[in-house]
Amino acid sequence: MADRPHSLRERMRQAAIRLDLRMRALAETPERGAATAEYAVVLVAATGFAAVLVSLLKSDTVRTLLTNIVQNALQVG
């Protein structure tokens, strides 16, 4: 029984070493495919943002507001 804590401690130490080696190996390898996934997320977000802008610009309130701004800017000169 006296060997059991020692062996458990040794197994934990070896597991920590393996984890450290694995983390170092992962940090050194490039993340292939990550850029493609990031581009896909950006495209989805941009498409959603564009849809919101189009719906806002088609509304009568925003259209009237923009028309008034342009008319006021043209009347100043």
N, C-alpha and C positions, 0 to 999 in steps of 0.2 A: 504494500500500500504506500510505502514511502516513495516509490518510484512514480506513482501516479501523478501527483502535482508537477513533478519535474517533466514528465512526458507531455502533460497537458500544456505546460509553459513552453516547452520546446515546439510542440505543434502550433501553438499560437504564434510563436516567433517566426516559424517557417511560413505560416499563412500570411503574416504581415510582410515578410520579405517577398513572397510571390505577388502579393497585391501591389507592393511598391514597384516591382519589376514590370508588372502589367501596366500600371499607370504611366510609367516612364515610356514604355513601348507605344502606348496609345497617344501620348503627347508628341512623340516624334513622327508618327505617321500622318500624312495629310488626310483630311476628311473628304474623301471622294463622294460626290453626290450631294454634299451639303449645299454647295452653291446652287445647284439646280433646284433643290427644295426651297431655298431662300428666294430665288427668282419667282418660283411658282406662288409663294405666299405674297410677295410684293405685287405680282400681277393681279391676284385675286383682290387684294386690298385696293389697288388702284382702280380696278374695274368697279368695285363697290362705291368708291369715292366719286367716280365719274357718274355713276347712276344717280347718286344723291344730288350732285350738282345739276345734272340735266333735269331732274324732277323739280329742283328749286327754281331753275331758270325758266321752266315752262309755267310756273305758277303765275297767276295774274298779278298778285301783289308785288313780286320781285320784278316782273316785266314792267309794271307801272313805275316802280321806283327807279329802275335803270333808265327808262324813257325820260322821266323827269330830270334825272341827273344829266343826261346827254343834252336835253333841250336847254337846261339852265347854263350848261357850259358853252353852248353855241350862241346863246343870247348875250353873254358877257362881252364878246368881241364886237 
